[in-house]
């Protein structure tokens, strides 16, 4: 064998060894990942197990679990299983929980500006438009800045636009602003300040505690959210009067929270699934809400004998005036609060003008098909 052929043979052997080692590594890598098993996360919602809101939390978890093929498994516990409903942010931030499902307004005690994601009139935006501001109008960056300002170790995904919430459940119809004087009332967030301004004595309670408080006389009246939640939580057992339409929470949405360290450690593919599952769950929730809320609204009238009344315009106008006073005060105290308000106003002015000019009122069509003078279909 020549010197040249010996060198060629030696090079070929080295190449084959390297190739063999690489092949072994490529085969071994998936085996190693598989051996590690799926990533598990323990979550808690801020809702009782029987509430449709907890169902929404389960819906989101299932989407992620299914889309990852079980590589990420989220288990969602109901409110109180690990921490009280209002303790969710601290628990997720500290890593006591890996994540959770709730609303930003429940963190009002930590930083008042967090309630601007839904607690108020939304400057004529509905909840879907406020989510548009969040994603495309600077809200996402402002929320991250807000959480950083209070040292919250979380990643937040607002989602799930809610319809306008009722003014609340009362002992008698509220016909004028003066009717609120001295009423012991439950609400949360900036709405605490608004209803206090209306004259009510306000108490903030989680959803699962409201009906019991009304039953024991600790509350005279309360608001929570929607026909399905209110019905399943038992509001119809303690009141037969519900006032519809209000500006106190006209544009609220839910929040999905992750512990930041836990989230950051996930592979990019899982992060992409999580983000896209948020948007899929957001739309699915909207569709489910229309179906379920309308059914329960109908049954509360036919089966539970609840009487619904429209909130008088004088009360609605007063809500707006008081809200503006509250916002001015908090903006003067909190630069971040002011920055968020200014961002929302700028987006809302453009978006709501487009909406008001473009979208036809459906009231005429409703009256045409279903109103008292509608032509009856045979």
C-alpha positions as CSV (number, residue, x, y, z in Angstrom):
1,X,0.0,0.0,0.0
2,X,1.4,3.4,-1.0
3,X,1.8,6.3,1.5
4,X,-0.9,8.2,-0.4
5,X,-3.4,5.3,-0.2
6,X,-2.7,4.9,3.5
7,X,-3.6,8.6,4.1
8,X,-6.8,8.2,2.1
9,X,-7.8,5.1,4.1
10,X,-7.1,6.8,7.4
11,X,-9.1,9.9,6.4
12,X,-12.0,7.6,5.3
13,X,-12.0,5.9,8.7
14,X,-12.1,9.2,10.6
15,X,-15.0,10.4,8.4
16,X,-16.9,7.1,9.1
17,X,-16.3,7.4,12.8
18,X,-17.6,11.0,12.9
19,X,-20.6,10.2,10.7
20,X,-21.4,7.2,13.0
21,X,-21.2,9.4,16.1
22,X,-23.4,12.0,14.5
23,X,-26.0,9.3,13.5
24,X,-25.9,7.9,17.0
25,X,-26.5,11.4,18.5
26,X,-29.4,12.1,16.1
27,X,-31.0,8.8,17.1
28,X,-30.3,9.3,20.8
29,X,-31.6,12.9,21.1
30,X,-35.3,12.1,20.5
31,X,-35.0,9.2,23.0
32,X,-33.6,11.6,25.6
33,X,-36.4,14.2,25.1
34,X,-39.0,11.4,25.3
35,X,-37.4,10.1,28.4
36,X,-37.9,13.5,30.1
37,X,-41.7,13.1,29.7
38,X,-44.3,15.8,29.2
39,X,-44.1,19.2,30.9
40,X,-46.8,19.5,33.5
41,X,-48.3,22.8,34.8
42,X,-50.6,23.3,37.8
43,X,-53.0,26.3,37.3
44,X,-55.8,27.8,39.2
45,X,-58.7,29.9,38.0
46,X,-60.4,32.6,40.0
47,X,-63.8,31.0,39.5
48,X,-65.9,28.4,41.2
49,X,-65.9,25.0,39.5
50,X,-69.6,25.4,38.5
51,X,-69.1,28.8,36.8
52,X,-68.9,29.0,33.0
53,X,-65.8,31.1,33.5
54,X,-64.0,28.0,35.0
55,X,-65.2,26.1,31.9
56,X,-63.5,28.8,29.7
57,X,-60.3,28.1,31.6
58,X,-60.6,24.4,31.1
59,X,-61.3,25.0,27.4
60,X,-58.1,27.0,27.0
61,X,-56.1,24.3,28.8
62,X,-57.6,21.6,26.6
63,X,-56.6,23.5,23.4
64,X,-53.0,23.7,24.6
65,X,-52.9,20.1,25.8
66,X,-54.3,18.9,22.5
67,X,-52.2,21.1,20.2
68,X,-49.0,20.0,21.9
69,X,-50.0,16.4,21.6
70,X,-49.7,16.0,25.4
71,X,-46.2,17.4,25.5
72,X,-47.5,20.2,27.7
73,X,-50.2,19.2,30.2
74,X,-52.1,22.1,32.0
75,X,-54.3,21.1,34.9
76,X,-56.7,23.8,36.0
77,X,-58.0,23.9,39.6
78,X,-61.0,26.1,40.7
79,X,-60.8,29.2,42.9
80,X,-59.6,28.5,46.4
81,X,-58.0,25.1,45.6
82,X,-54.6,26.6,46.3
83,X,-55.1,30.3,47.0
84,X,-58.0,32.7,47.3
85,X,-59.3,34.2,44.0
86,X,-57.7,37.6,44.7
87,X,-54.4,35.9,45.5
88,X,-53.8,34.5,42.0
89,X,-51.2,37.1,40.8
90,X,-49.0,36.6,43.8
91,X,-49.2,32.8,43.6
92,X,-48.3,32.8,39.9
93,X,-45.5,35.4,40.3
94,X,-43.9,33.4,43.1
95,X,-44.2,30.1,41.4
96,X,-46.7,28.6,43.8
97,X,-48.8,28.1,40.7
98,X,-47.5,27.8,37.2
99,X,-50.3,29.8,35.7
100,X,-53.9,30.9,36.1
101,X,-57.1,32.2,34.6
102,X,-58.8,35.3,35.8
103,X,-59.3,39.0,35.0
104,X,-56.9,41.9,35.3
105,X,-59.3,43.9,37.5
106,X,-58.8,41.4,40.3
107,X,-55.2,42.8,40.7
108,X,-56.6,46.3,41.3
109,X,-55.1,46.3,44.8
110,X,-51.6,45.8,43.4
111,X,-51.7,48.5,40.8
112,X,-54.8,50.5,40.0
113,X,-53.9,50.9,36.3
114,X,-54.4,47.1,35.8
115,X,-58.1,47.8,36.0
116,X,-58.0,49.8,32.8
117,X,-58.1,46.5,31.0
118,X,-61.9,46.3,31.2
119,X,-63.1,48.2,34.3
120,X,-64.9,51.2,32.9
121,X,-66.7,52.4,29.7
122,X,-63.7,51.6,27.4
123,X,-64.1,55.1,25.9
124,X,-67.0,53.8,23.7
125,X,-65.0,50.7,22.7
126,X,-66.4,47.2,23.4
127,X,-64.2,44.5,24.7
128,X,-63.2,43.2,21.3
129,X,-62.0,46.7,20.4
130,X,-60.1,47.1,23.6
131,X,-58.3,43.8,22.7
132,X,-57.5,45.3,19.4
133,X,-55.9,48.2,21.2
134,X,-54.0,45.8,23.4
135,X,-52.6,43.8,20.5
136,X,-52.1,46.6,17.9
137,X,-52.4,49.9,19.7
138,X,-49.6,49.6,22.3
139,X,-51.5,47.9,25.2
140,X,-49.4,44.8,25.2
141,X,-46.2,46.8,25.8
142,X,-47.8,48.9,28.4
143,X,-49.1,45.9,30.3
144,X,-45.6,44.4,30.4
145,X,-44.3,47.7,31.6
146,X,-47.0,47.8,34.3
147,X,-46.3,44.3,35.6
148,X,-42.5,45.1,35.7
149,X,-43.3,48.2,37.8
150,X,-44.7,46.0,40.6
151,X,-42.1,43.2,40.2
152,X,-44.7,40.7,39.0
153,X,-42.8,37.7,37.5
154,X,-45.6,36.8,35.0
155,X,-46.4,36.6,31.3
156,X,-49.9,37.9,30.6
157,X,-52.3,37.1,27.7
158,X,-55.6,39.1,27.8
159,X,-58.2,37.4,25.7
160,X,-61.9,36.5,25.6
161,X,-64.0,39.7,25.0
162,X,-67.0,39.9,27.3
163,X,-70.3,41.4,26.4
164,X,-71.5,44.5,28.4
165,X,-72.2,43.5,31.9
166,X,-75.5,44.2,33.8
167,X,-75.7,47.1,36.2
168,X,-76.5,44.4,38.8
169,X,-79.1,42.6,40.9
170,X,-81.3,44.7,43.3
171,X,-84.2,44.5,45.7
172,X,-86.1,47.0,43.5
173,X,-85.6,48.7,40.1
174,X,-83.1,51.5,40.2
175,X,-84.9,54.5,38.6
176,X,-82.6,57.4,39.5
177,X,-79.1,58.1,40.8
178,X,-80.4,58.8,44.3
179,X,-81.5,55.2,44.6
180,X,-77.9,54.1,45.2
181,X,-77.6,56.1,48.4
182,X,-76.5,53.7,51.2
183,X,-77.0,50.5,49.2
184,X,-74.5,47.8,50.2
185,X,-73.1,46.9,46.8
186,X,-70.5,44.4,45.4
187,X,-68.2,45.3,42.6
188,X,-64.5,45.3,41.8
189,X,-61.8,47.5,40.3
190,X,-62.3,51.1,39.2
191,X,-66.0,50.3,39.5
192,X,-65.5,50.5,43.3
193,X,-64.8,54.2,42.9
194,X,-67.6,54.7,40.4
195,X,-70.3,53.1,42.6
196,X,-69.0,54.8,45.6
197,X,-69.4,58.0,43.7
198,X,-73.0,57.0,43.0
199,X,-73.6,56.8,46.8
200,X,-73.3,53.0,47.4
201,X,-71.3,51.4,50.2
202,X,-69.1,49.1,48.2
203,X,-67.5,45.8,49.1
204,X,-65.2,43.8,46.7
205,X,-65.8,40.1,46.8
206,X,-64.9,37.2,44.5
207,X,-67.7,35.7,42.5
208,X,-68.1,32.6,44.6
209,X,-68.9,34.7,47.8
210,X,-71.5,37.1,46.4
211,X,-74.7,35.2,46.7
212,X,-74.0,34.0,50.2
213,X,-73.3,37.6,51.2
214,X,-76.6,38.8,49.7
215,X,-78.5,35.9,51.4
216,X,-77.1,36.9,54.8
217,X,-77.9,40.6,54.3
218,X,-74.3,41.6,54.1
219,X,-75.1,43.0,50.6
220,X,-78.2,44.7,49.3
221,X,-77.2,44.4,45.7
222,X,-74.4,43.1,43.5
223,X,-73.0,42.8,40.0
224,X,-71.0,39.9,38.6
225,X,-71.1,39.4,34.9
226,X,-73.6,37.6,32.7
227,X,-76.8,35.5,32.5
228,X,-75.1,32.1,32.7
229,X,-72.7,32.9,35.5
230,X,-75.3,34.8,37.5
231,X,-77.8,32.0,37.2
232,X,-75.5,29.2,38.1
233,X,-74.0,31.1,41.0
234,X,-77.5,31.5,42.4
235,X,-78.4,35.2,41.9
236,X,-81.9,34.3,41.0
237,X,-82.4,32.7,44.4
238,X,-81.7,36.0,46.2
239,X,-83.1,38.6,43.8
240,X,-85.7,38.8,41.0
241,X,-84.7,42.2,39.7
242,X,-81.8,42.7,37.3
243,X,-80.8,46.0,35.7
244,X,-79.3,45.6,32.2
245,X,-76.7,47.8,30.6
246,X,-74.0,49.7,32.4
247,X,-70.7,51.5,31.7
248,X,-68.9,50.1,34.8
249,X,-67.5,47.1,32.9
250,X,-68.4,47.6,29.3
251,X,-65.1,46.3,27.8
252,X,-63.7,43.6,30.0
253,X,-61.8,40.5,29.0
254,X,-60.2,37.5,30.7
255,X,-56.5,37.0,31.4
256,X,-54.3,34.0,31.1
257,X,-51.2,34.2,33.3
258,X,-48.0,32.2,33.2
259,X,-45.2,32.3,35.7
260,X,-42.4,34.0,33.7
261,X,-39.6,31.6,34.6
262,X,-41.7,28.6,33.8
263,X,-42.9,30.2,30.5
264,X,-39.4,31.3,29.4
265,X,-38.1,27.8,29.9
266,X,-40.5,26.4,27.4
267,X,-39.4,25.5,23.8
268,X,-40.2,28.1,21.2
269,X,-42.7,25.7,19.6
270,X,-44.7,25.5,22.8
271,X,-44.7,29.2,23.2
272,X,-46.1,29.6,19.7
273,X,-48.8,27.1,20.4
274,X,-49.7,28.9,23.7
275,X,-50.0,32.2,21.9
276,X,-52.1,30.9,19.0
277,X,-54.3,28.9,21.4
278,X,-55.0,32.2,23.2
279,X,-56.5,33.6,20.1
280,X,-58.4,30.4,19.2
281,X,-59.8,30.2,22.7
282,X,-60.7,33.9,22.6
283,X,-63.0,33.4,19.5
284,X,-64.4,30.1,20.7
285,X,-65.3,31.7,24.1
286,X,-67.1,34.5,22.2
287,X,-69.2,32.0,20.3
288,X,-70.0,29.9,23.3
289,X,-71.0,33.0,25.3
290,X,-73.6,34.0,22.7
291,X,-75.1,30.6,22.8
292,X,-75.1,30.0,26.5
293,X,-75.9,33.5,27.7
294,X,-78.9,33.9,25.4
295,X,-80.3,30.6,26.6
296,X,-80.0,31.4,30.3
297,X,-81.3,34.9,29.7
298,X,-84.4,33.4,28.2
299,X,-84.8,30.8,31.0
300,X,-84.3,33.3,33.8
301,X,-87.4,35.1,32.5
302,X,-89.5,32.0,31.8
303,X,-88.4,29.6,34.6
304,X,-86.9,31.8,37.3
305,X,-89.4,34.7,36.9
306,X,-86.7,37.3,36.9
307,X,-87.7,40.8,35.7
308,X,-85.2,42.7,33.7
309,X,-85.1,46.5,33.4
310,X,-82.9,48.8,31.3
311,X,-80.7,51.1,33.3
312,X,-82.0,54.6,32.9
313,X,-79.9,57.0,30.8
314,X,-79.5,59.4,33.8
315,X,-77.6,56.7,35.7
316,X,-75.5,55.8,32.7
317,X,-74.6,59.4,32.2
318,X,-73.7,59.8,35.8
319,X,-71.4,56.8,35.6
320,X,-69.5,58.4,32.8
321,X,-69.1,61.7,34.7
322,X,-67.9,59.9,37.9
323,X,-65.5,57.7,35.9
324,X,-63.9,60.7,34.3
325,X,-63.4,62.2,37.8
326,X,-61.8,59.0,39.1
327,X,-59.5,58.7,36.1
328,X,-58.4,62.4,36.4
329,X,-57.5,61.7,40.1
330,X,-55.7,58.5,39.5
331,X,-53.8,59.9,36.5
332,X,-52.5,62.7,38.6
333,X,-51.3,60.2,41.2
334,X,-49.9,57.5,38.8
335,X,-47.9,58.3,35.7
336,X,-48.4,54.8,34.2
337,X,-52.2,55.1,34.7
338,X,-52.1,58.4,32.8
339,X,-50.0,56.9,30.0
340,X,-52.4,54.0,29.5
341,X,-55.5,56.2,29.5
342,X,-53.9,58.5,26.9
343,X,-53.1,55.5,24.7
344,X,-56.6,54.1,25.0
345,X,-58.2,57.4,24.2
346,X,-56.1,57.9,21.1
347,X,-56.9,54.4,19.8
348,X,-60.6,54.7,20.8
349,X,-61.2,58.0,19.0
350,X,-60.1,56.5,15.7
351,X,-61.6,53.1,16.1
352,X,-65.0,54.1,17.5
353,X,-65.5,56.8,14.8
354,X,-64.8,54.1,12.2
355,X,-67.3,51.8,14.0
356,X,-70.0,54.4,14.5
357,X,-69.8,55.6,10.9
358,X,-69.6,52.1,9.4
359,X,-71.6,49.5,11.4
360,X,-75.3,49.6,10.8
361,X,-77.5,49.5,13.9
362,X,-79.1,46.1,14.3
363,X,-82.1,47.4,16.2
364,X,-84.1,48.1,13.1
365,X,-83.5,44.6,11.7
366,X,-84.4,43.1,15.1
367,X,-87.7,45.0,15.2
368,X,-88.4,44.0,11.6
369,X,-88.0,40.3,12.3
370,X,-88.9,40.0,16.0
371,X,-90.5,43.2,17.2
372,X,-94.2,43.7,18.2
373,X,-95.1,44.8,14.6
374,X,-93.0,42.2,12.8
375,X,-94.7,40.2,10.1
376,X,-95.4,36.8,11.6
377,X,-93.8,33.9,9.7
378,X,-96.2,31.1,8.9
